[in-house]
Amino acid sequence: MLRAFLILLLAMVFAGPATLSPANAQTRMVKAKPTPASMAAGESVLFDDKSCPAGMIAQYTKAQRKEQISKKCVHLNGTR
């Protein structure tokens, strides 16, 4: 019984983080302002358009089913 518990615990420890992170978790930086044609559905990119406060950068995200891009300012280190 203890052996089964330890195996289950180890499986959760090693497989857990892989299942919790979304597939599109990586956000890349681009040098040109993104357009709907230059992005995949659901993709997010960072672009410094100088419109955000100091220490922040613009994050552009394309909608899943529309040809629309949203923009929000995020901290450079990724935390809000």
C-alpha positions in Angstrom: 0.0 0.0 0.0 2.8 2.4 0.9 4.6 1.5 -2.4 1.5 2.4 -4.4 1.1 5.7 -2.6 4.7 6.6 -3.3 4.4 5.7 -7.0 1.3 7.8 -7.3 2.9 10.7 -5.4 6.0 10.6 -7.7 3.8 10.5 -10.8 1.9 13.6 -9.6 5.2 15.4 -8.9 6.8 14.7 -12.3 3.7 14.9 -14.5 1.8 17.6 -12.7 3.7 20.7 -13.9 3.6 19.5 -17.5 -0.2 19.3 -17.4 -0.7 22.6 -15.7 1.1 24.9 -18.2 -0.8 25.8 -21.3 0.6 24.9 -24.7 0.9 28.5 -25.8 2.6 29.8 -22.6 5.6 31.2 -24.5 5.3 34.8 -25.6 7.9 36.0 -28.0 9.1 39.6 -28.7 8.7 41.1 -32.1 10.4 44.1 -33.8 7.4 45.1 -36.0 3.9 46.0 -34.8 1.8 42.9 -35.1 -1.1 42.6 -37.5 -3.9 40.0 -37.6 -2.3 38.5 -40.7 1.1 38.1 -38.9 -0.2 36.2 -35.9 -1.8 32.8 -35.3 -5.1 32.4 -33.5 -4.6 32.7 -29.8 -0.9 33.8 -30.1 0.5 36.5 -27.9 3.6 38.7 -28.7 5.4 41.5 -26.9 6.1 44.7 -28.8 7.5 47.9 -27.4 5.3 50.6 -28.9 6.3 53.2 -26.3 2.6 53.6 -25.1 3.0 51.7 -21.8 4.4 53.2 -18.6 8.0 52.7 -17.5 8.9 49.0 -16.7 6.0 47.7 -18.8 5.6 46.5 -22.4 2.6 46.0 -24.7 1.3 42.5 -25.1 -0.7 41.9 -28.3 -3.0 38.8 -28.4 -5.0 37.6 -31.4 -8.5 36.3 -30.8 -9.2 32.6 -31.4 -12.0 33.0 -33.9 -11.9 36.6 -35.0 -9.4 38.7 -37.0 -9.0 41.0 -34.0 -6.0 41.9 -31.8 -6.2 43.1 -28.2 -3.5 45.0 -26.4 -2.6 45.3 -22.7 0.5 46.5 -20.8 2.3 43.9 -18.8 5.4 44.1 -16.6 8.6 43.2 -18.2 9.3 40.4 -15.8 5.9 38.8 -16.5 4.3 39.4 -13.1 1.5 41.8 -12.5 
